[in-house]
């Protein structure tokens, strides 16, 4: 028997879901099915049972997708198998476990709102899973994000039934073995339960929310690193003038400009810099400010998805005294178009933030533009090579981001006998943005390492307290590059520091 790790946090299924809970769900988490949630689920289940007697209910009495016009299987257990078996068509590497567990937390919260007609046992078993490190093995490819994340969520559901594979304590094993070792009971489902578990955009929303968190952290870090760069080089902070940025008229630029002026409070220009800095410094508040405005839009989509229910069909109780107990509504809330648009925008923001980090590092290692520092920030050019390998890698990172930043939402293809004749590709957009966010983190780490090395290679010490504190943190975490050494671990260490450090 695997020892259950200490629980690190808790979530209650009544009230809004804390966005931070998705990342915290990577570790064991207490998920509480409180009395209000249980009452909602049981009411929704009774309503489903009543309404299925009055007419067809998609997925409970019918086939699926383009075959919804045909009767489903009469036996409820067979209908569950029918739901899940035909969706076992995913391919590719397993999704990151934080995406899978985040998606299942979203699914659990959604089902607990009582509009899905599932049994209380389903919600209870899902909640119990989070107290362990169990994570289904879910292949990356197979979803078009139109009828929810059908194929990936089917794999997750099958693992919870003891089929397929899963991870426990980070080790990939047959799902039945992982459930037993975790002390979990396999899920028993009927057709309605099975469809409700797969017919939603939870994988898309989880990947988008996690990517947004990383890009937001990188955005804040790049704002501070730009200030450190300006201070090390002795730049005049006039490009941050409040009147100048106010005249630009964009709220995000004002927000970023205020933060940068605060960070550079007390800075002393060297007086040796050109009248106008390169755009990677002079236009940084405009670029970072536009990113702030774009990220605010993504924030709104994530918030809506976290409080929304992306199920089909949905069950709504009637008012007291109504002739019928409520209604079943068949619709398209599983269509992940908002997330697709937001993820495509996030990828664009990621690409330009990555461009900024790479261009600032390029400026820093170039003796023609870095204020007289040695090439590649090495104190013995030729004998040592300093940041040369890191700069090559950042070029590759930027190229990879650019190559993958093509909008997914513009790629709609009809499928499923034209039942799904237009699709959003939200899953692809969100997972792509999740990957690109990791590359952006490495670019941030590379720039942080470069700034730390610039101080070692002869740059002046920062004159403003904010940049000075940031450089102190980088110097504490990373040794100077002399002599040459592999720097891959140092880039990752700088990224961890910059993306997770406390922000003022």
C-alpha positions in Angstrom: 0.0 0.0 0.0 1.3 3.4 -1.0 1.6 5.9 1.9 -0.9 8.7 1.2 1.1 12.0 1.2 0.2 14.8 3.5 -2.6 16.9 2.1 -1.5 20.4 1.2 -4.7 22.3 0.6 -8.5 22.0 0.5 -11.4 22.8 -1.9 -15.1 22.9 -1.2 -17.4 22.3 -4.1 -19.9 25.1 -3.2 -19.0 28.5 -4.3 -16.5 29.6 -7.1 -13.4 27.5 -7.7 -10.2 29.3 -6.8 -8.1 29.5 -10.0 -5.0 28.7 -7.9 -6.5 25.4 -6.9 -5.8 24.0 -10.4 -2.0 24.2 -9.9 -2.3 23.1 -6.2 -4.2 20.0 -7.4 -1.0 18.6 -8.7 -0.3 17.6 -5.1 -2.7 15.8 -2.9 -5.7 18.0 -2.1 -8.7 17.7 0.2 -11.9 18.1 -1.9 -15.0 18.3 0.3 -18.4 17.4 -1.0 -20.3 19.6 1.4 -24.1 19.3 2.2 -25.1 22.0 -0.3 -23.2 20.2 -3.1 -24.6 16.9 -2.2 -28.2 18.3 -2.2 -27.6 19.8 -5.7 -26.3 16.6 -7.1 -29.0 14.4 -5.7 -31.7 16.8 -6.9 -30.2 16.8 -10.4 -30.1 13.0 -10.4 -33.7 12.7 -9.4 -34.6 15.2 -12.2 -32.7 13.2 -14.8 -34.4 10.0 -13.7 -37.8 11.7 -14.0 -37.2 13.4 -17.4 -35.8 10.3 -19.1 -39.2 8.7 -18.6 -40.9 11.5 -20.6 -38.7 11.5 -23.7 -35.2 10.8 -25.2 -32.2 12.2 -23.3 -29.1 12.3 -25.3 -26.5 9.8 -24.3 -28.8 8.1 -21.8 -31.3 6.6 -24.2 -29.6 7.4 -27.5 -26.4 6.8 -29.4 -23.7 9.5 -29.4 -22.7 12.2 -31.8 -23.8 11.7 -35.3 -25.5 8.5 -34.2 -27.8 10.2 -31.7 -30.8 9.4 -33.8 -30.4 5.7 -33.0 -31.4 4.1 -29.7 -28.6 3.4 -27.3 -28.0 0.3 -25.3 -30.8 -0.7 -22.9 -28.6 -1.8 -20.1 -27.1 1.2 -18.2 -23.7 -0.5 -17.6 -23.5 -1.4 -21.3 -24.4 2.2 -22.2 -21.4 3.4 -20.1 -19.1 1.0 -21.9 -20.5 2.1 -25.2 -19.8 5.8 -24.3 -16.2 5.3 -23.4 -15.0 2.4 -25.5 -15.5 4.1 -28.9 -13.6 7.2 -27.6 -10.4 5.2 -26.9 -8.7 6.6 -30.0 -6.2 9.0 -28.5 -2.6 9.0 -29.5 0.7 10.6 -28.5 2.6 11.2 -25.3 0.7 11.6 -22.0 -0.5 15.0 -21.0 1.3 16.6 -18.0 -0.2 15.4 -14.8 -1.0 18.9 -13.5 -3.2 19.4 -16.6 -5.0 16.1 -16.0 -5.6 16.6 -12.3 -6.6 20.2 -12.9 -9.1 19.1 -15.5 -10.6 16.5 -13.2 -10.9 19.1 -10.4 -12.8 21.3 -12.9 -15.0 18.4 -13.9 -15.7 17.5 -10.3 -16.7 21.1 -9.5 -18.9 21.3 -12.6 -20.7 18.0 -11.8 -21.3 19.1 -8.2 -23.3 22.1 -9.4 -26.3 19.7 -10.0 -27.0 20.3 -13.7 -25.5 17.2 -15.1 -27.7 14.5 -13.7 -24.8 12.4 -12.3 -25.0 10.1 -9.3 -23.6 11.4 -6.0 -21.2 8.4 -6.0 -19.4 9.8 -9.0 -18.7 13.1 -7.3 -17.6 11.3 -4.0 -15.2 9.1 -5.9 -13.7 11.9 -7.8 -13.3 13.9 -4.6 -11.5 11.0 -2.9 -9.0 10.7 -5.8 -7.6 14.1 -5.0 -6.5 13.0 -1.5 -3.9 10.8 -3.3 -1.3 11.3 -6.0 -3.4 9.3 -8.6 -3.4 10.8 -12.1 -4.8 9.1 -15.2 -2.5 8.6 -18.2 -4.2 10.7 -20.9 -2.8 10.8 -24.5 -2.3 14.3 -25.9 -3.9 14.0 -29.4 -7.5 13.3 -30.3 -9.7 16.2 -29.2 -11.2 19.0 -31.5 -12.6 20.8 -28.5 -16.1 20.9 -30.0 -18.2 18.4 -28.0 -15.9 19.0 -25.1 -12.7 17.1 -24.6 -14.2 13.8 -25.4 -11.2 11.6 -26.1 -8.9 12.8 -23.3 -11.6 12.8 -20.7 -12.7 9.3 -21.8 -9.1 8.1 -21.0 -9.3 9.8 -17.6 -12.6 8.2 -16.9 -11.5 4.8 -17.9 -8.5 5.1 -15.6 -10.8 5.9 -12.8 -12.7 2.7 -13.6 -9.4 0.7 -13.4 -8.8 0.6 -17.2 -5.8 1.8 -19.1 -2.9 3.4 -17.2 -2.3 5.9 -14.5 0.4 7.6 -12.5 0.8 7.1 -8.7 3.6 8.9 -7.0 4.9 9.8 -10.4 5.2 6.2 -11.6 3.2 5.0 -14.6 1.4 1.7 -14.0 -1.8 -0.1 -15.0 -4.7 1.9 -13.7 -6.2 -1.0 -11.7 -3.0 -1.4 -9.8 -2.7 2.3 -9.2 -6.2 2.5 -7.8 -5.6 -0.4 -5.4 -2.3 1.0 -4.2 -3.9 4.4 -3.6 -6.8 2.8 -1.7 -9.4 4.0 -4.2 -12.4 2.1 -5.5 -13.0 2.0 -9.2 -15.9 4.1 -10.5 -19.1 2.4 -11.4 -21.0 4.4 -14.0 -24.2 4.4 -16.1 -24.5 6.0 -19.5 -25.4 9.4 -18.1 -22.5 9.4 -15.7 -20.1 8.5 -18.4 -21.3 11.1 -20.8 -21.2 13.8 -18.2 -17.6 13.0 -17.3 -16.4 13.4 -20.9 -18.8 16.0 -22.4 -17.1 19.2 -21.2 -14.1 21.5 -21.9 -12.2 20.7 -18.6 -8.9 19.8 -20.3 -9.0 22.9 -22.4 -9.8 25.1 -19.5 -7.2 23.6 -17.2 -4.4 23.9 -19.8 -5.4 27.5 -20.6 -5.6 28.5 -16.9 -2.2 27.0 -16.1 -0.6 28.6 -19.2 -2.1 31.9 -18.3 -0.6 31.7 -14.8 2.9 31.0 -16.2 2.7 33.8 -18.8 1.5 36.2 -16.2 4.4 35.3 -14.0 6.8 35.7 -16.9 5.3 39.1 -17.8 5.9 40.4 -14.2 9.4 39.0 -14.3 10.2 40.6 -17.6 8.9 43.9 -16.3 11.4 43.7 -13.4 14.2 42.4 -15.6 13.8 45.3 -18.0 14.3 47.7 -15.1 17.4 45.8 -14.0 18.7 46.0 -17.5 18.1 49.7 -17.7 19.8 50.3 -14.4 22.9 48.1 -15.2 23.4 50.0 -18.5 22.8 53.4 -16.9 19.8 54.3 -19.0 17.8 57.5 -18.4 14.3 56.5 -17.2 12.6 59.2 -19.3 11.0 56.6 -21.5 8.8 55.8 -18.5 7.6 59.4 -18.0 4.1 59.4 -16.6 2.8 62.2 -18.9 4.3 60.4 -21.9 2.6 57.1 -21.1 -0.7 58.7 -20.1 -0.8 60.4 -23.5 -0.6 56.9 -25.2 -4.0 56.2 -23.8 -3.8 52.5 -23.1 -4.6 51.4 -19.5 -2.1 48.5 -19.5 0.7 50.8 -20.5 -0.1 53.0 -17.6 -0.1 50.1 -15.2 3.2 48.8 -16.4 4.7 52.2 -16.4 3.8 52.9 -12.8 5.3 49.6 -11.8 8.5 50.3 -13.7 8.9 53.8 -12.3 8.4 52.4 -8.8 11.1 49.8 -9.4 13.5 52.4 -10.8 12.8 54.9 -8.1 16.2 56.4 -7.1 18.0 55.3 -10.3 21.0 57.4 -11.4 21.6 57.6 -15.2 25.2 57.2 -16.3 25.0 60.0 -18.8 26.8 57.9 -21.3 23.9 56.3 -23.1 22.5 57.5 -26.4 19.6 60.0 -26.5 17.2 57.3 -27.5 17.6 53.7 -26.3 16.9 50.7 -28.6 13.2 49.7 -28.8 13.8 46.7 -26.6 14.3 49.2 -23.7 12.6 52.4 -24.9 9.4 50.7 -26.1 9.2 48.1 -23.3 6.4 49.8 -21.4 4.3 49.9 -24.6 5.0 46.3 -25.4 4.5 45.0 -21.8 1.5 47.3 -21.4 -0.2 45.9 -24.4 0.5 42.4 -23.1 -1.1 43.4 -19.8 -4.3 44.5 -21.6 -4.4 41.3 -23.7 -3.8 39.2 -20.5 -6.7 40.9 -18.9 -8.9 39.5 -21.7 -7.5 36.0 -21.1 -8.1 36.5 -17.4 -11.8 37.2 -18.1 -12.2 34.0 -20.3 -10.5 31.9 -17.7 -12.7 33.3 -14.9 -15.8 32.6 -16.9 -14.8 29.1 -17.8 -13.9 28.3 -14.2 -17.5 29.3 -13.1 -19.2 27.9 -16.1 -20.7 24.4 -16.8 -19.7 23.0 -20.2 -22.1 20.0 -20.3 -24.7 18.5 -22.6 -27.5 17.9 -22.0 -28.2 20.0 -18.9 -31.0 19.6 -16.3 -32.8 22.5 -14.7 -35.3 22.2 -11.9 -38.6 23.9 -12.2 -40.2 26.3 -9.8 -42.4 25.0 -7.0 -45.9 24.3 -8.2 -44.9 23.7 -11.9 -46.7 20.9 -13.6 -43.4 19.3 -14.6 -40.4 19.0 -12.2 -38.0 20.7 -14.6 -36.5 20.5 -18.0 -33.7 18.9 -20.0 -31.9 21.1 -22.5 -29.8 19.9 -25.3 -27.3 22.5 -26.5 -23.7 23.5 -27.1 -22.0 24.7 -23.9 -19.3 22.1 -24.7 -18.1 24.3 -27.6 -14.8 25.7 -26.4 -14.6 28.7 -28.7 -13.9 31.3 -25.9 -11.0 29.3 -24.7 -9.7 28.9 -28.2 -9.7 32.6 -28.9 -8.1 33.3 -25.5 -5.4 30.6 -26.0 -4.5 31.9 -29.5 -4.2 35.4 -28.0 -2.1 34.1 -25.2 0.2 32.4 -27.7 0.7 35.7 -29.5 1.5 37.5 -26.2 3.9 34.7 -25.4 5.7 35.1 -28.7 6.2 38.9 -28.3 7.3 38.6 -24.7 9.7 35.9 -25.8 11.0 38.2 -28.6 11.5 40.9 -26.0 13.5 38.7 -23.6 15.7 37.4 -26.5 16.3 40.8 -27.9 17.3 42.2 -24.5 19.8 39.3 -24.0 21.1 39.9 -27.5 21.7 43.6 -26.7 23.4 42.6 -23.4 26.0 40.2 -25.0 26.8 42.6 -27.9 29.8 44.9 -27.2 28.6 47.3 -29.8 25.4 48.0 -27.9 26.0 47.0 -24.2 28.0 50.0 -23.1 31.4 48.4 -23.4 30.9 45.1 -21.7 32.9 42.2 -23.2 31.4 40.0 -26.0 29.2 37.3 -24.7 29.8 38.7 -21.2 33.0 36.6 -20.9 36.0 38.1 -19.1 38.4 36.2 -21.3 37.0 36.2 -24.9 38.2 33.1 -26.8 39.5 31.4 -23.7 36.0 31.5 -22.2 32.7 31.8 -24.1 30.3 33.1 -21.4 26.7 33.3 -22.6 27.3 32.2 -26.2 25.6 28.8 -25.8 22.7 30.3 -23.9 22.1 32.9 -26.6 22.1 30.3 -29.3 19.4 28.4 -27.3 17.3 31.4 -26.8 17.2 31.9 -30.6 15.9 28.3 -30.9 13.3 28.9 -28.2 12.0 32.0 -30.0 11.9 30.2 -33.3 9.9 27.3 -31.7 7.4 29.7 -30.1 6.9 31.6 -33.4 6.5 28.4 -35.4 3.7 27.3 -33.0 1.9 30.6 -32.5 -0.3 30.1 -35.6 -3.9 30.5 -34.4 -5.6 27.2 -33.9 -9.1 28.7 -33.8 -8.8 29.5 -37.5 -8.3 25.9 -38.5 -11.9 24.6 -38.2 -12.5 21.2 -39.9 -15.8 19.4 -40.2 -16.0 15.9 -38.6 -18.4 13.4 -37.2 -20.6 13.0 -40.4 -20.9 16.8 -40.3 -22.6 16.7 -36.9 -19.6 18.7 -35.8 -19.4 20.8 -39.0 -17.6 23.6 -37.2 -15.1 23.1 -34.4 -13.1 25.6 -32.3 -9.9 23.5 -31.7 -9.8 25.0 -28.2 -7.9 21.9 -26.8 -5.1 22.3 -29.3 -4.9 26.0 -28.7 -4.8 25.6 -24.9 -2.3 22.8 -24.9 -0.1 24.6 -27.4 -0.2 27.7 -25.2 0.8 25.6 -22.2 3.9 24.4 -24.0 4.8 27.8 -25.2 4.5 29.2 -21.7 7.2 26.8 -20.6 9.5 28.1 -23.3 8.8 31.6 -22.3 9.9 30.7 -18.8 13.2 29.5 -20.1 13.7 32.7 -22.0 13.0 34.7 -18.8 15.6 32.5 -17.0 18.1 33.0 -19.8 17.8 36.8 -19.6 18.0 36.6 -15.8 21.2 34.6 -16.1 22.6 37.1 -18.6 21.9 40.1 -16.3 23.6 38.2 -13.4 26.6 37.6 -15.6 26.7 41.2 -16.8 27.3 42.3 -13.3 30.2 39.9 -13.0 31.6 41.0 -16.4 31.9 44.7 -15.5 28.5 46.3 -15.5 27.9 48.9 -12.8 26.0 47.9 -9.7 22.3 48.9 -9.8 21.6 52.3 -8.3 17.9 51.8 -7.5 16.9 49.6 -4.6 14.4 47.4 -6.6 16.9 46.3 -9.3 19.6 45.9 -6.7 17.4 43.5 -4.7 16.6 41.5 -7.8 20.3 41.2 -8.7 21.2 40.2 -5.2 18.6 37.3 -5.5 20.1 36.2 -8.8 23.6 36.3 -7.5 22.7 34.3 -4.5 21.0 31.6 -6.6 23.6 31.4 -9.5 27.4 31.5 -9.5 29.2 33.6 -12.1 30.0 31.9 -15.3 33.8 31.6 -15.0 35.1 29.3 -16.2 32.7 28.0 -18.8 30.3 25.3 -17.6 27.0 23.8 -18.8 24.3 26.4 -18.1 21.1 24.5 -18.7 20.5 24.0 -15.0 21.3 27.6 -14.3 18.8 28.8 -16.8 16.1 26.6 -15.1 17.2 27.8 -11.7 16.9 31.4 -12.8 13.5 30.7 -14.3 12.2 29.1 -11.1 13.4 32.1 -9.0 12.0 34.7 -11.3 8.6 33.0 -11.9 7.9 32.1 -8.3 9.5 34.9 -6.2 7.3 37.1 -4.1 6.2 40.2 -5.9 5.8 43.6 -4.2 
